[in-house]
Amino acid sequence: MSTHRKNKTVQQHYGVNRRDFIGQTSAAAMGLGAMTLGANGLWVPKAQGAAADAKSALVIVFLTGGCDGSRYWAGAGLSAGAGAFGVTPATVSVLNTAETDMTNRVATDKLFDPLSPFVKAHFGVVGVAHGITAHGPARTAHFTAGGRSGLLSLASAMGGDASIKMAAVGAELPAGPTAAVNGVSIQQILDMADTLKALGAGAPDPTLPKRDIAAAAIAGTEAMSQATVTGNKDSLVTVGNGYKVAQSALKKTTAGFNPQELMTAYALTGTVVNTMNAKFAAAELMVRTGTNVVSIVDAGGWDSHGDTTGARVRGAFGSRIFPALKIFLDRMVKEDAELNIHVAIMGDFNRSAPGADHAATSSVAVIGPKIKTGSTGNVDTRIALPQGTPTMDGLWGFLAHISGGDAVAKAVVPGGMPMAHARLVATT
């Protein structure tokens, strides 16, 4: 990301600080579509109804270094008896006990026991046979679909009228391609203050111009810059996208909002996105304002070489990730939810047995209302996946399918969702 002067900007365009050319004008209108008041007093997008027709969004949680799904939810060879990394029948809970096909059983670590019955009934494990054991290439691959950014391709294909369709919350940005897809680019959220202000929280700022005046001013600036932007399509692509985002935001209708309920739920005293609780709170806020795809990246401690019992990563997940994850799931992934929200949890790769090094596979947890509890990602004691398990495009085809159906899946990757993962899609 380019280096720019520091100011009070808390939301950045990936590649350029948008306030470097739109100033303070868009502060009052971050990421908003037309809104309506939800059942819990928080504002949600208007395009809602029954669950099947509700607004959808995907939140991706990426644990840099190697989220070991083989221990948390992919059995670690448990079907053959005692598994790797200390996994035994006593250390896991089987979520779909009626399932007789052991390859389709989901056995989660006991630390997941406090999850709600609804979440446990909508918990899938997606296998990815990517064949990569180096950190950098593995991270890039997890965020790539059809040669483009999977995040941006999906956010674009899902459509909608939100000004911000893809948001990266917190200081850590996702790996992989960063080029905009159909005008959709990564927007980094470092502080929730501007979005809360756009929702009407806090006292009005007398220094900000009226929204229609600001939008007209930005449109005029864009017109004057058009020749330069058009003549430098590559180097100034983020500037061109930024103009569009700012104008779109300022043309949206906003509504009053009391942020205290959100802040209290995540035990926050400030709006800076610098803790896991704050990241999940920011993810909820962006989803509620219409964002299609949100990334949460945790950058430390997951490259767990030598953790042969799994104690170290279990402790880290239980203390650093699970508490905030559970708050988010309890609020956003439930039977009476106003939105169709799915959460995918992944990392560089599974850990190889017996030394907890780098395996050439990933087992990705995907939770949400359109998931039927089951697995295509259960591994054997060698942490290998069944022959024929799809690669990374298969994962993105699946994520796109549950987020928007077959047409969206085919817009993200050729062929859409592979049939191997179809058993994980809920039919009701």
N, C-alpha and C positions, 0 to 999 in steps of 0.2 A: 504494500500500500504506500502511495506517495506520502512524503512528509510535508506537513503544512503547519502553519503557525497555530499555536494553541489558543483557544478562546473558550467561551462557554458552550460551544457546540457539543452535544452529547449524542447526536445521531450522524453517522457518516456514510457517504456513498463509498463503496469499495473501489478505491482508485483515486478518489478526489473528495475533499471535504466540501459538501454541497453549499455550506454557508460561505465558502470563499467566493461564490458568485451569485448567491441569492440572498445573502445577508440574513437579517432577522425575519424576513417576511413569512417564511413557511413555518416558523416556530409554533404558530397557533393552529396548525392543520396537519399534524403528522399522521399519515397512514389511515385516514378515515374514509369509510364508505358511509352510505345512509345507515342510521342506527335505530335500534328500538330497545326498550327496556326489558331485560331478561327477568326471570323469576326471582333471582337472588339479588336484584338491585343493580347488577352490572349491565353495561350496554353491550349489545350484541348486534351483528349484521342483520338487516331486515329480511334477507333472502332465506327464510327459515319456515319450517312447518313440522310435519312428522319427521322422525329420524331419517327416513329414507330420502327426504328432500332437503334436509338441513344443510347449511353451509359446512363444508369439509375443510380440514386443515391437517397438516402433518408436522409433527415436531420430531426432529432427529437429535438424539443425544449421542455424541461421539466421544469415547474415552481414548485419548491419544496414547499410543504405546501398545494397546492390545486388550480391549475388553474381552475377557475370557468367557464367552457364552457357553463354552463346553462345560464349565463348572457351574455356572449360575442356572442354566435352563436347558442345556442340551445333553444331559445325562452322563457325559464323560465316560461312555462305555458301560453304563449301569445295566443295560439289557443283558450283558454277559456275566452279571454278578456284581461284585464290588468293582467300582469304576476307578479311574485315575483321580489324582489330586484329592484324595480323601473322601470322594463321593461314595456313599453307601446308601442303602435303603433308609437308614436312620437319619441321614443328613438332608433328605429331600422330601418334598410333598408332591405327589402325582396329582395334577389338576384334572385330568380326564381319566378317572379310574375305570370307567366302563370300556375304554378303548382296549381291544385285544391285540392290535398290531403294535408291537413294542416300538417300532420305528416312528409311530405317530403319537406316542405318549409324550406328554410334557411333564418333566420332573424338575421342579424349581427348588433352589436352595431354600432352607427353612427361613432365611431372612425375609423371603417374600410372603410368608404366611399371613402377615397383617393386611395384605391387599384385599380389596372388597370382593365379594362373590361375583359381582358383575365383571370385574377385571379378570378374575381367574377363569371365567367362562369365555373370555375373549382375548386369550393370550396365545399367540402363535410364535413359532420358531422357524425362521427362514434360513435354509442352508445356502451357502455361497462357496462354490469350489473355484476360487480365484487363482490358486496356484502361486501366490506371491508370498515371500517370506522376508522381504526387506521393508522397513518402516515407511520410507518415503513413497515408493511405488504403491504400497498397500493403501496408504491414506488417500493418495490421488485416485486410485481405482474405486474406492468406496464412494467417492463423490462424483464419479463420472458415469454418464449414461449415453450410449450412442455417440461417444466422442465429444459430448458437451457436458456442461455442469448438470448433474442430475437434479440438484436443487432448483436451478433456474429454469431448466426445461419443464419440470413438473409445475413450478409456480406459474409459468407462462401458460401451460396447457390447461391448468385449472381455471384460468380466466377470472372473471369478477371485476368489480370496479374499484377495488381498494388501491390507493396510491402506492402502497408498499406491499408488494406481493411476496417478497422473500426477505426475511430479516435474520441476521446473525446477532444473537444477544450475548453481550459480554466482550471481553478484550480478545478472546481467542477466535480467530476466523477459521472457517472450514477449509480443508485442502482442496486440491483439484482445480479444474478450469474455472476461470473467473469472467470470461467474456460474456457480455449480456446476451440473453436469448429473447428475441422478439421484443427488445426494449426493456426486458425485466433484468434488473441488476441486484446485487447483494447490497442491502442496507444494514449497516452495523449500528446496533443500539447499545450505547455505553451508559445511558442514564434514561430512566423512564419519565423524567420531568417534562420533556417537550410533549410526549404523547398524552400525559395526564393533563397538561395545559390545554391541549387540543380538545380534550373531552370536557373541558369546562371546570377543571379543578383549580382552586386557588383564585386569587383576585385577578381581575382583568389587567393586562399590561397596557398602560396608556401610551407606551412608546411604539406599539405595533400598529401598522396601518390597517384599515378595514380589509377584509379578505378579498373583496371584489377588486379593490384598488390595487392590492398587492399582486393578484393574479394578472391583472392587465399590465402592470409594470414588468413582470417577469416575461409575459408574452412579447412585450416590446423589446426587451433585452434580447430575447431569443431571436427575434426577427433581425435585429442589428448584427447579431453574431452568426447568422445562418451561413454566410459565405465562408467564414473562417472554419466553422464546425464541419461543413460539408467538404471543404478542401482538406481536412485533416481527420478523416473518418476514424482512423485507428487511435491516434493519440488523444483525440477529444471526444471519444465515444461516451465517456462517463459524464462529460459536460452536457452533451445533448440529452442523455437519459435524465440527468438531474433537472434540466428545465422541465421536462415532461412530468416528472414526479412532483415537482413543486407546484406546477399549475394544477395538476389533478387534485392534489391535496387541498389547495385553497378553494377549489370549486365544490368540495364536499360539504354536506350539511353536518354540523356538529350538534351535540346534545349535552346537557348537564351530566356530571359524573362525580360521585363521591368516592375517592380512592381509598378511603380508610378501611373499608371491608377487605379489599385486596391486600393492603399492607399488613393488616392484622393477621390475615390468614397465613401469610408467609413469615410472620414475626419480623417484619422489617421496620426500621426506624428512618430510613432514607431511601432515595430513589436511584442511587448509583448501582449499576449492575456489576457487582464485584464479589458476589458469593453465589453458591448454588441455589439457595432460596431465592435470591434476587433474579437469577437467570430464569428460573421457572416462573416467577411472577411476571417477568418481562415477556416470556413466551406466552403466558395466558393473556396478558394485556394486548399483545400484537395480534393474537388469534381473534380476540374479541373485537378488534377494530378492523378485521377483514383480511389480515395477512394469510396467505395460503400455506407457506412453508417457513418454518423457523428452525434454525440450528442452534444447539447448545454444545459447546466443545469444552471438555475438561482436559487440561494439558499435562497433568503431572501424575507420575507414580504408577502407571498401568503397565509398564514394561517389566513384568514380574518374573524375571529369570530366577530360577532356584526356589521358587515358591511351590514346592512339590506337594504340600498339603493343602494349598489354597487358602491358608489362614490369613495371609497378608492381604490378598485382594478381597476376600470376603469382608474383612474388617474395614477396608477402605470403602468398598461399595456400601456397606451398612451404615457407615458414619458420614460419608461425604455425599453420596448420591441418593440413597434410598429415602431419607426423610423428606427432602424436597420433592422427589419424584412422587411419593405417596400423596403429598398435599395436592399436587397437580392432578393426579389421577382421581383422587376423591372428588375434586371439584369439577373436572372436565370430562372424565370418562366414566359415565354412570348411566343407568337405565333411563332416567328422565332428562338427560342432557339436552341442551338447546342446540348444540353443535355436534357434528360428527368429527371427533378429534382422534387421531391415531398417533401413537408414540413409537418410534423405532430406536432401539438402543444397540449400538455397535462400536467397534474399535478396529484397530489395524488388522487383527487376526486372532484366532484362538491360540492357546498356548499348547505347544507340543509336549507329549509325554515321553519319558518321565521327568525331564529337566525343566519343564515350564518355559521352553524357548519359543521359537516362532513356528506355528503350524501354517500350512498353506490353505487354510479354510477359515470361514467365519460362520458363526451361528448367531443370527440377528433376532433379537426379541422384537415383536411387533404387537402392540396392544391397542385395542380399539373396537368399536361396535360392529365393524364389518369383518372381524376376525372370528373364525371358529377355532377353538383351542385344538392345537395339533402341531405337528412338526415335520418339516423336511430338512431339519438341521441337526438331528441327533447324530452324535459321533460315536465311533467305536473306541476301544481302549488306546488305539494309536492316534486318536483325534482325527480320523479320516471320515469323510462323508460318503454316502452310498454312491456308486458309480452312476454317472448321468445327472448328478446334481447340477443345476444351472449355475452360470457364472454371474458376474456383477450386473449385467444387463437384465438378467432374470429377476434379481432383487428389485431393481428400479421399475421393471414392468409390473411386479406385484404391488409395490408401494403406490405406483400411479393408478393401478386398477382399483385398489380400495379407496383411493382418494377421489377418483372421478369416473371410474368405469372404463370400459374397453377402449373407447375413443381416446380418452386421455392417455391410457397406457400406450397405445400405438403412436401417439404423438411424441411420447418420451423416448421409446425404444422401438425399433422395427420388430413387428411381431407381437408386441404387447406382452401380457403376462404369460409365462410358460405354463403349460398344463401341469407340470410337476408341482406347482404351488397352488393349483386351483382348489385342492382339498382344504386349504386354510381359509377360504372365503366363506363367510356366513351366508346362508341362503335366505334367512329371514331377518 
